[in-house]
Amino acid sequence: MFSIEHVDARELSTWLAGEKFLLLDVRTPGETAYGIIPGAKLLPLHLLPLNVDKLKGQDKIVVYCQSGARSAQACAFLARQGIENTYNLAGGIMAWAGERLPIVAPEADSALL
């Protein structure tokens, strides 16, 4: 059994100001069209197994979805693949938006693929 580390929206906002890490949005393209956290890379959850090799070697990965459930699944999957130092955004982008933190339109280079 793997333990999932969580980060809340306020703490993540401070990390974005100074730490280097991969911010991964695992929502569907229909969901991300409404906006993403600045700097996020897009990789829908169902494509994660096909792209796990692209994530190996990352020092830190923060994963988020709409509410935190799918991103918790993604963190557990990554841990089973030997990728540690992953964090789940508690409450997902809903918690981020609830803190009135910035949300931006995804850009063409946002996709991890």
Residue pairs with C-beta under 8 A, 6 or more apart in sequence:
2 75
2 76
2 79
2 80
4 72
4 75
4 76
4 79
4 86
4 88
5 75
5 86
5 87
5 88
6 68
6 87
6 88
6 89
6 90
7 15
7 62
7 87
7 88
7 89
7 90
8 89
8 90
8 91
8 95
9 89
9 90
9 91
9 95
9 96
9 98
9 99
9 101
10 99
12 37
12 62
12 89
12 96
13 99
13 101
15 21
15 62
16 23
16 37
16 38
16 39
19 60
20 59
20 60
21 58
21 59
21 60
21 61
21 62
22 41
22 55
22 58
22 60
22 61
22 62
23 37
23 39
23 40
23 41
23 62
23 64
24 40
24 41
24 43
24 55
24 61
24 62
24 63
24 64
24 74
24 112
25 32
25 36
25 37
25 40
25 41
25 42
25 43
25 64
25 65
25 93
25 110
26 43
26 44
26 45
26 48
26 63
26 64
26 65
26 70
26 71
26 74
27 42
27 44
27 45
27 65
27 66
27 70
27 93
28 44
29 42
29 44
31 66
32 42
32 106
32 110
33 106
34 103
35 93
35 103
35 104
35 105
35 106
36 42
36 93
36 103
36 104
36 105
36 106
36 110
37 64
37 93
37 96
37 101
37 102
37 103
37 104
38 102
38 103
38 104
40 64
40 106
40 110
41 110
41 111
41 112
42 106
42 110
42 111
42 112
43 51
43 111
43 112
43 113
45 65
45 70
45 73
45 74
47 113
48 74
48 77
48 78
49 77
51 112
51 113
52 77
52 78
52 81
52 83
54 112
55 61
55 78
55 83
56 81
56 82
56 83
58 83
58 85
59 85
60 85
60 86
60 87
61 78
61 83
61 85
61 86
61 87
62 86
62 87
62 88
62 89
63 71
63 74
63 75
63 78
63 86
63 87
63 88
63 89
64 71
64 88
64 89
64 92
64 93
64 96
65 71
65 74
65 92
65 93
66 92
66 93
66 94
67 91
67 92
67 94
68 88
68 89
68 90
68 91
68 92
68 95
69 92
71 88
71 89
71 92
72 88
74 86
74 88
75 86
75 87
75 88
78 86
79 86
89 95
89 96
91 98
93 103
96 103
97 103
